[in-house]
Amino acid sequence: MWDLIQRLYRRRSFQYSPVKYPGGFVRQRPLLHGTLRYKGQETEPFKLLIDTGSDCCCFDLGFVQQALGMEVANLGTAIFCRGIDGDVEAYSYPAEIYILELDRVFKVKEALYYDLGPVKEYIAEGRGVLGTSGFLDQVNLKISLAKTFEIS
């Protein structure tokens, strides 16, 4: 039991990763790698941007549909929300996210699934964002201007 507690609460440091933006310039961003799980299926690992300004975890609807066979009809009623790209039609549905670097599963009560559109270019492969509700509310995050971040 003690080993489990130490593993879950151990502080880990990570280097920022380069993300290429439209126009060719590169910015350093806090990225982790993870998978989404749904009804016994799991995506291949992909990059997830840690976004302290995002209220929730968000995933590209097209990617999720293709990788996991999620049907829009199973995601419930569409809601409208405002994001960096303006108003979007999204679907709210629980998510199970496995973060490889932390060897930990995060159960998210309400993740948003929508066409990330132009935002895809800004979030490293355009597949997902780890936001406040569902990720940051379950970890301690320290971001440094020295291009590192720590999670415990």
Summary of the structure (lengths in Angstrom):
residues: 152
radius of gyration: 15.5
end to end distance: 17.6
largest distance: 50.2
contacts: 430
relative contact order: 0.25
helix: 19%
strand: 49%
